[in-house]
Amino acid sequence: MFKTLKDIYISKTIDVINFYILSELFIELLECVNYLHKLNPPLTHRDLKPENILISDGMNGRFVELCYFGLSTFHEFEDQSKL
């Protein structure tokens, strides 16, 4: 069952366990973006927002997955703008 990051409630005070979980999810999100940028040619998502970040139950060993690549672009040349 997937949830979007927006569906996860974050209170004003975060206890230690929730802080650890959120930190791990953020690290996985950064690893997802890093993977896209290291592809040949690199891929830029261009629409990262909570609705496009899925949180799964971790059956494949990963909890974070990116979705909606409608605005993404490949960068063929080194001097091409990342915008």
Summary of the structure (lengths in Angstrom):
residues: 83
radius of gyration: 14.8
end to end distance: 33.1
largest distance: 45.3
contacts: 172
relative contact order: 0.21
helix: 35%
strand: 14%
